[in-house]
Amino acid sequence: EELKALWCASFPGTELRGLISEQWKEMGWQGKDPSTDFRGGGFISLENLLFFARNYPKSFQELLRKQNGDRAIWEYPFAVAGVNITFMLIQMLDLQAVKPRSLLGAVFLKLLSENDRAFDILYCITFKLMDQQWLDMHATYMDFNTVMKSTRRQLERELLIEDIQRVEDMPSYKLLAR
């Protein structure tokens, strides 16, 4: 059901011909069965994509359709990038731990106490930030890991700014458009 909802939010008015379909490649899944691409980020990565599509549809559509900037011939695959972003955030914030073992994890817990959707919003910020880094670096598909590392460093810097009380206070939050 969540995959169908993601399709409807991504391509309104376009009928999905089946949960296993070549159509999924249009969204940047590696094959015709998107469920095989979740191993890194798990179900939460699907929830993140759906939250992004529903809450920041303008930004979501701009990224999905690669509408802004001077684009490379070999772009990053949108959906798979989204799964990778979830995985990177889980690692960076040390979310597998029972309690935070890092300063970033502790900072994130504070943000989460202010807004229970902080992870979802941070995901959306990260996706926009990654795309901006992609454009700034004139990246191609082969540069994906370098762009992700650069994105992570930028996020770490922003999360450690003293004045950040809410995820919406992060400088990169302004990249999001509803």
PyRosetta script that sets phi, psi and omega in degrees:
from pyrosetta import init, pose_from_sequence

init()
pose = pose_from_sequence("EELKALWCASFPGTELRGLISEQWKEMGWQGKDPSTDFRGGGFISLENLLFFARNYPKSFQELLRKQNGDRAIWEYPFAVAGVNITFMLIQMLDLQAVKPRSLLGAVFLKLLSENDRAFDILYCITFKLMDQQWLDMHATYMDFNTVMKSTRRQLERELLIEDIQRVEDMPSYKLLAR")
pose.set_psi(1, -39.9)
pose.set_omega(1, -179.3)
pose.set_phi(2, -66.3)
pose.set_psi(2, -38.8)
pose.set_omega(2, 176.9)
pose.set_phi(3, -63.4)
pose.set_psi(3, -42.1)
pose.set_omega(3, 177.5)
pose.set_phi(4, -62.3)
pose.set_psi(4, -41.7)
pose.set_omega(4, 178.9)
pose.set_phi(5, -63.5)
pose.set_psi(5, -39.5)
pose.set_omega(5, 177.9)
pose.set_phi(6, -63.6)
pose.set_psi(6, -42.0)
pose.set_omega(6, 178.8)
pose.set_phi(7, -60.7)
pose.set_psi(7, -47.3)
pose.set_omega(7, -178.4)
pose.set_phi(8, -62.3)
pose.set_psi(8, -38.6)
pose.set_omega(8, 179.0)
pose.set_phi(9, -71.5)
pose.set_psi(9, -30.0)
pose.set_omega(9, -177.5)
pose.set_phi(10, -82.9)
pose.set_psi(10, -40.5)
pose.set_omega(10, -176.0)
pose.set_phi(11, -130.5)
pose.set_psi(11, 68.0)
pose.set_omega(11, -178.5)
pose.set_phi(12, -57.5)
pose.set_psi(12, 135.6)
pose.set_omega(12, 178.0)
pose.set_phi(13, 85.4)
pose.set_psi(13, -6.4)
pose.set_omega(13, 177.4)
pose.set_phi(14, -105.2)
pose.set_psi(14, 119.7)
pose.set_omega(14, -177.5)
pose.set_phi(15, -73.4)
pose.set_psi(15, 134.7)
pose.set_omega(15, 174.1)
pose.set_phi(16, -84.5)
pose.set_psi(16, 124.4)
pose.set_omega(16, -174.7)
pose.set_phi(17, -81.9)
pose.set_psi(17, -6.1)
pose.set_omega(17, 177.6)
pose.set_phi(18, 165.8)
pose.set_psi(18, 155.8)
pose.set_omega(18, 179.6)
pose.set_phi(19, -64.8)
pose.set_psi(19, -25.7)
pose.set_omega(19, 171.4)
pose.set_phi(20, -111.7)
pose.set_psi(20, 109.3)
pose.set_omega(20, -173.1)
pose.set_phi(21, -158.7)
pose.set_psi(21, 147.7)
pose.set_omega(21, 175.4)
pose.set_phi(22, -61.1)
pose.set_psi(22, -20.7)
pose.set_omega(22, -178.6)
pose.set_phi(23, -57.8)
pose.set_psi(23, -31.2)
pose.set_omega(23, -177.3)
pose.set_phi(24, -60.1)
pose.set_psi(24, -28.1)
pose.set_omega(24, 179.8)
pose.set_phi(25, -62.8)
pose.set_psi(25, -26.0)
pose.set_omega(25, 177.7)
pose.set_phi(26, -62.7)
pose.set_psi(26, -25.1)
pose.set_omega(26, -179.3)
pose.set_phi(27, -92.8)
pose.set_psi(27, -7.9)
pose.set_omega(27, 179.1)
pose.set_phi(28, 98.7)
pose.set_psi(28, 22.2)
pose.set_omega(28, 170.8)
pose.set_phi(29, -82.6)
pose.set_psi(29, 153.7)
pose.set_omega(29, -174.6)
pose.set_phi(30, -73.5)
pose.set_psi(30, -28.4)
pose.set_omega(30, -178.2)
pose.set_phi(31, -140.3)
pose.set_psi(31, -166.2)
pose.set_omega(31, -177.4)
pose.set_phi(32, -85.1)
pose.set_psi(32, -4.4)
pose.set_omega(32, 176.6)
pose.set_phi(33, -120.6)
pose.set_psi(33, 97.4)
pose.set_omega(33, -175.9)
pose.set_phi(34, -62.5)
pose.set_psi(34, -22.2)
pose.set_omega(34, -177.7)
pose.set_phi(35, -62.3)
pose.set_psi(35, -21.1)
pose.set_omega(35, 179.7)
pose.set_phi(36, -78.0)
pose.set_psi(36, -10.8)
pose.set_omega(36, -176.6)
pose.set_phi(37, -96.2)
pose.set_psi(37, 3.9)
pose.set_omega(37, -174.9)
pose.set_phi(38, -91.2)
pose.set_psi(38, -1.5)
pose.set_omega(38, -171.2)
pose.set_phi(39, -53.3)
pose.set_psi(39, -39.0)
pose.set_omega(39, -178.6)
pose.set_phi(40, -73.1)
pose.set_psi(40, -42.9)
pose.set_omega(40, -174.4)
pose.set_phi(41, -105.4)
pose.set_psi(41, -11.2)
pose.set_omega(41, 179.5)
pose.set_phi(42, 63.9)
pose.set_psi(42, -167.0)
pose.set_omega(42, -176.5)
pose.set_phi(43, -61.0)
pose.set_psi(43, -30.7)
pose.set_omega(43, -179.1)
pose.set_phi(44, -60.6)
pose.set_psi(44, -31.0)
pose.set_omega(44, 179.0)
pose.set_phi(45, -67.0)
pose.set_psi(45, -33.7)
pose.set_omega(45, 174.2)
pose.set_phi(46, -67.3)
pose.set_psi(46, -43.0)
pose.set_omega(46, 177.4)
pose.set_phi(47, -61.4)
pose.set_psi(47, -38.8)
pose.set_omega(47, 178.2)
pose.set_phi(48, -62.9)
pose.set_psi(48, -47.2)
pose.set_omega(48, 178.6)
pose.set_phi(49, -59.6)
pose.set_psi(49, -42.5)
pose.set_omega(49, -179.7)
pose.set_phi(50, -67.0)
pose.set_psi(50, -41.7)
pose.set_omega(50, 175.9)
pose.set_phi(51, -59.7)
pose.set_psi(51, -45.2)
pose.set_omega(51, 179.2)
pose.set_phi(52, -59.3)
pose.set_psi(52, -48.5)
pose.set_omega(52, -178.3)
pose.set_phi(53, -61.9)
pose.set_psi(53, -38.5)
pose.set_omega(53, -175.5)
pose.set_phi(54, -82.5)
pose.set_psi(54, -33.4)
pose.set_omega(54, -172.1)
pose.set_phi(55, -100.9)
pose.set_psi(55, -24.4)
pose.set_omega(55, 177.7)
pose.set_phi(56, -134.0)
pose.set_psi(56, 59.7)
pose.set_omega(56, -172.8)
pose.set_phi(57, -59.8)
pose.set_psi(57, -34.1)
pose.set_omega(57, -179.5)
pose.set_phi(58, -64.8)
pose.set_psi(58, -50.1)
pose.set_omega(58, 178.2)
pose.set_phi(59, -62.9)
pose.set_psi(59, -42.6)
pose.set_omega(59, 179.6)
pose.set_phi(60, -57.4)
pose.set_psi(60, -49.9)
pose.set_omega(60, -178.0)
pose.set_phi(61, -65.9)
pose.set_psi(61, -38.0)
pose.set_omega(61, 177.5)
pose.set_phi(62, -59.5)
pose.set_psi(62, -41.3)
pose.set_omega(62, -179.8)
pose.set_phi(63, -74.3)
pose.set_psi(63, -44.3)
pose.set_omega(63, -179.9)
pose.set_phi(64, -57.6)
pose.set_psi(64, -43.8)
pose.set_omega(64, -175.8)
pose.set_phi(65, -94.6)
pose.set_psi(65, 2.3)
pose.set_omega(65, 178.8)
pose.set_phi(66, 50.0)
pose.set_psi(66, 55.1)
pose.set_omega(66, -172.6)
pose.set_phi(67, -84.3)
pose.set_psi(67, -21.8)
pose.set_omega(67, -174.5)
pose.set_phi(68, -108.6)
pose.set_psi(68, 146.9)
pose.set_omega(68, 170.5)
pose.set_phi(69, 84.8)
pose.set_psi(69, 174.9)
pose.set_omega(69, 178.6)
pose.set_phi(70, -87.5)
pose.set_psi(70, 105.8)
pose.set_omega(70, -170.7)
pose.set_phi(71, -92.0)
pose.set_psi(71, 149.3)
pose.set_omega(71, 175.9)
pose.set_phi(72, -79.2)
pose.set_psi(72, 160.6)
pose.set_omega(72, 176.0)
pose.set_phi(73, -66.5)
pose.set_psi(73, -42.5)
pose.set_omega(73, 178.2)
pose.set_phi(74, -101.9)
pose.set_psi(74, 94.3)
pose.set_omega(74, -178.9)
pose.set_phi(75, -86.0)
pose.set_psi(75, 167.4)
pose.set_omega(75, 173.0)
pose.set_phi(76, -71.9)
pose.set_psi(76, 144.7)
pose.set_omega(76, 176.3)
pose.set_phi(77, -75.1)
pose.set_psi(77, 118.3)
pose.set_omega(77, -171.4)
pose.set_phi(78, -51.3)
pose.set_psi(78, -58.3)
pose.set_omega(78, -173.7)
pose.set_phi(79, -64.9)
pose.set_psi(79, -43.7)
pose.set_omega(79, 179.6)
pose.set_phi(80, -65.2)
pose.set_psi(80, -36.5)
pose.set_omega(80, 174.9)
pose.set_phi(81, -60.4)
pose.set_psi(81, -40.9)
pose.set_omega(81, 178.6)
pose.set_phi(82, -60.4)
pose.set_psi(82, -41.1)
pose.set_omega(82, 177.6)
pose.set_phi(83, -64.6)
pose.set_psi(83, -42.3)
pose.set_omega(83, 179.3)
pose.set_phi(84, -64.1)
pose.set_psi(84, -36.0)
pose.set_omega(84, 178.4)
pose.set_phi(85, -65.5)
pose.set_psi(85, -43.9)
pose.set_omega(85, 176.8)
pose.set_phi(86, -57.5)
pose.set_psi(86, -48.4)
pose.set_omega(86, -178.8)
pose.set_phi(87, -60.1)
pose.set_psi(87, -44.0)
pose.set_omega(87, 179.9)
pose.set_phi(88, -62.6)
pose.set_psi(88, -42.9)
pose.set_omega(88, 179.8)
pose.set_phi(89, -65.2)
pose.set_psi(89, -41.7)
pose.set_omega(89, 178.9)
pose.set_phi(90, -59.8)
pose.set_psi(90, -43.0)
pose.set_omega(90, 178.3)
pose.set_phi(91, -68.1)
pose.set_psi(91, -48.8)
pose.set_omega(91, -176.0)
pose.set_phi(92, -59.9)
pose.set_psi(92, -40.2)
pose.set_omega(92, -177.0)
pose.set_phi(93, -90.8)
pose.set_psi(93, -0.3)
pose.set_omega(93, 177.4)
pose.set_phi(94, 57.4)
pose.set_psi(94, 46.2)
pose.set_omega(94, -173.9)
pose.set_phi(95, -76.6)
pose.set_psi(95, -8.5)
pose.set_omega(95, 175.2)
pose.set_phi(96, -77.4)
pose.set_psi(96, -18.2)
pose.set_omega(96, -177.9)
pose.set_phi(97, -76.6)
pose.set_psi(97, 149.1)
pose.set_omega(97, 178.0)
pose.set_phi(98, -64.1)
pose.set_psi(98, -43.5)
pose.set_omega(98, 173.6)
pose.set_phi(99, -133.9)
pose.set_psi(99, 154.6)
pose.set_omega(99, -174.1)
pose.set_phi(100, -60.3)
pose.set_psi(100, 135.8)
pose.set_omega(100, 177.0)
pose.set_phi(101, -108.9)
pose.set_psi(101, 5.3)
pose.set_omega(101, -179.0)
pose.set_phi(102, -136.7)
pose.set_psi(102, 160.5)
pose.set_omega(102, 177.6)
pose.set_phi(103, -61.8)
pose.set_psi(103, -42.0)
pose.set_omega(103, 178.7)
pose.set_phi(104, -59.9)
pose.set_psi(104, -41.4)
pose.set_omega(104, 177.9)
pose.set_phi(105, -61.7)
pose.set_psi(105, -41.8)
pose.set_omega(105, 179.0)
pose.set_phi(106, -66.5)
pose.set_psi(106, -41.5)
pose.set_omega(106, 177.8)
pose.set_phi(107, -62.0)
pose.set_psi(107, -43.5)
pose.set_omega(107, -179.5)
pose.set_phi(108, -63.7)
pose.set_psi(108, -40.1)
pose.set_omega(108, 178.3)
pose.set_phi(109, -58.9)
pose.set_psi(109, -37.3)
pose.set_omega(109, 177.0)
pose.set_phi(110, -63.9)
pose.set_psi(110, -43.7)
pose.set_omega(110, 178.8)
pose.set_phi(111, -64.0)
pose.set_psi(111, -38.7)
pose.set_omega(111, 179.8)
pose.set_phi(112, -66.2)
pose.set_psi(112, -33.3)
pose.set_omega(112, 178.4)
pose.set_phi(113, -68.4)
pose.set_psi(113, -24.0)
pose.set_omega(113, 177.7)
pose.set_phi(114, -84.1)
pose.set_psi(114, -27.4)
pose.set_omega(114, -176.6)
pose.set_phi(115, -155.3)
pose.set_psi(115, 115.7)
pose.set_omega(115, -177.5)
pose.set_phi(116, -69.4)
pose.set_psi(116, -6.1)
pose.set_omega(116, 174.9)
pose.set_phi(117, -101.8)
pose.set_psi(117, 14.6)
pose.set_omega(117, -175.9)
pose.set_phi(118, -56.6)
pose.set_psi(118, -39.4)
pose.set_omega(118, -179.7)
pose.set_phi(119, -65.7)
pose.set_psi(119, -42.8)
pose.set_omega(119, -179.9)
pose.set_phi(120, -63.3)
pose.set_psi(120, -42.6)
pose.set_omega(120, 179.7)
pose.set_phi(121, -67.6)
pose.set_psi(121, -42.0)
pose.set_omega(121, 177.5)
pose.set_phi(122, -60.3)
pose.set_psi(122, -37.5)
pose.set_omega(122, 176.1)
pose.set_phi(123, -59.1)
pose.set_psi(123, -47.3)
pose.set_omega(123, -179.0)
pose.set_phi(124, -63.4)
pose.set_psi(124, -43.6)
pose.set_omega(124, 176.8)
pose.set_phi(125, -58.4)
pose.set_psi(125, -45.9)
pose.set_omega(125, -177.2)
pose.set_phi(126, -62.4)
pose.set_psi(126, -41.1)
pose.set_omega(126, -179.9)
pose.set_phi(127, -63.1)
pose.set_psi(127, -45.5)
pose.set_omega(127, 178.3)
pose.set_phi(128, -64.6)
pose.set_psi(128, -42.0)
pose.set_omega(128, 179.4)
pose.set_phi(129, -63.2)
pose.set_psi(129, -42.6)
pose.set_omega(129, 178.4)
pose.set_phi(130, -60.7)
pose.set_psi(130, -42.9)
pose.set_omega(130, 179.8)
pose.set_phi(131, -65.1)
pose.set_psi(131, -39.3)
pose.set_omega(131, 177.8)
pose.set_phi(132, -63.7)
pose.set_psi(132, -43.3)
pose.set_omega(132, 177.9)
pose.set_phi(133, -61.9)
pose.set_psi(133, -40.5)
pose.set_omega(133, 178.8)
pose.set_phi(134, -55.8)
pose.set_psi(134, -48.2)
pose.set_omega(134, -178.9)
pose.set_phi(135, -68.6)
pose.set_psi(135, -43.6)
pose.set_omega(135, -179.2)
pose.set_phi(136, -61.4)
pose.set_psi(136, -33.8)
pose.set_omega(136, -177.9)
pose.set_phi(137, -89.7)
pose.set_psi(137, -1.5)
pose.set_omega(137, -175.5)
pose.set_phi(138, 50.6)
pose.set_psi(138, 47.4)
pose.set_omega(138, -172.5)
pose.set_phi(139, -76.2)
pose.set_psi(139, 156.7)
pose.set_omega(139, 170.2)
pose.set_phi(140, -123.4)
pose.set_psi(140, 176.9)
pose.set_omega(140, -176.3)
pose.set_phi(141, -49.5)
pose.set_psi(141, -38.6)
pose.set_omega(141, -177.1)
pose.set_phi(142, -70.3)
pose.set_psi(142, -13.6)
pose.set_omega(142, -179.2)
pose.set_phi(143, -94.1)
pose.set_psi(143, 5.0)
pose.set_omega(143, -172.0)
pose.set_phi(144, -53.7)
pose.set_psi(144, -48.2)
pose.set_omega(144, -177.8)
pose.set_phi(145, -63.8)
pose.set_psi(145, -37.7)
pose.set_omega(145, 177.5)
pose.set_phi(146, -64.1)
pose.set_psi(146, -42.2)
pose.set_omega(146, 178.7)
pose.set_phi(147, -64.4)
pose.set_psi(147, -41.9)
pose.set_omega(147, 179.6)
pose.set_phi(148, -63.2)
pose.set_psi(148, -40.3)
pose.set_omega(148, 178.4)
pose.set_phi(149, -64.7)
pose.set_psi(149, -41.6)
pose.set_omega(149, 178.5)
pose.set_phi(150, -64.7)
pose.set_psi(150, -40.6)
pose.set_omega(150, 177.9)
pose.set_phi(151, -62.8)
pose.set_psi(151, -44.4)
pose.set_omega(151, 179.1)
pose.set_phi(152, -61.0)
pose.set_psi(152, -44.7)
pose.set_omega(152, 179.3)
pose.set_phi(153, -60.2)
pose.set_psi(153, -42.3)
pose.set_omega(153, 178.9)
pose.set_phi(154, -63.6)
pose.set_psi(154, -44.4)
pose.set_omega(154, 178.1)
pose.set_phi(155, -60.7)
pose.set_psi(155, -44.8)
pose.set_omega(155, 179.5)
pose.set_phi(156, -58.5)
pose.set_psi(156, -44.0)
pose.set_omega(156, 178.6)
pose.set_phi(157, -60.4)
pose.set_psi(157, -46.5)
pose.set_omega(157, -176.9)
pose.set_phi(158, -66.8)
pose.set_psi(158, -39.3)
pose.set_omega(158, -179.7)
pose.set_phi(159, -66.0)
pose.set_psi(159, -24.3)
pose.set_omega(159, -178.0)
pose.set_phi(160, -94.0)
pose.set_psi(160, 3.9)
pose.set_omega(160, 174.7)
pose.set_phi(161, -67.1)
pose.set_psi(161, 131.8)
pose.set_omega(161, -174.1)
pose.set_phi(162, -57.3)
pose.set_psi(162, -40.2)
pose.set_omega(162, -173.8)
pose.set_phi(163, -75.6)
pose.set_psi(163, -4.2)
pose.set_omega(163, -176.6)
pose.set_phi(164, -74.6)
pose.set_psi(164, 108.5)
pose.set_omega(164, 177.6)
pose.set_phi(165, -106.0)
pose.set_psi(165, -26.9)
pose.set_omega(165, -179.4)
pose.set_phi(166, -134.7)
pose.set_psi(166, 155.1)
pose.set_omega(166, 179.1)
pose.set_phi(167, -59.8)
pose.set_psi(167, -29.5)
pose.set_omega(167, 179.1)
pose.set_phi(168, -69.7)
pose.set_psi(168, -12.8)
pose.set_omega(168, 178.2)
pose.set_phi(169, -83.2)
pose.set_psi(169, -11.0)
pose.set_omega(169, -178.5)
pose.set_phi(170, -65.7)
pose.set_psi(170, 138.2)
pose.set_omega(170, 179.9)
pose.set_phi(171, -53.5)
pose.set_psi(171, -37.4)
pose.set_omega(171, -177.4)
pose.set_phi(172, -74.8)
pose.set_psi(172, -9.8)
pose.set_omega(172, 177.9)
pose.set_phi(173, -58.4)
pose.set_psi(173, -31.9)
pose.set_omega(173, -177.5)
pose.set_phi(174, -65.8)
pose.set_psi(174, -12.9)
pose.set_omega(174, 177.4)
pose.set_phi(175, -70.6)
pose.set_psi(175, -22.7)
pose.set_omega(175, -175.9)
pose.set_phi(176, -78.8)
pose.set_psi(176, 141.0)
pose.set_omega(176, 175.7)
pose.set_phi(177, -132.2)
pose.set_psi(177, 135.2)
pose.set_omega(177, 178.9)
pose.set_phi(178, -83.0)
pose.dump_pdb("model.pdb")
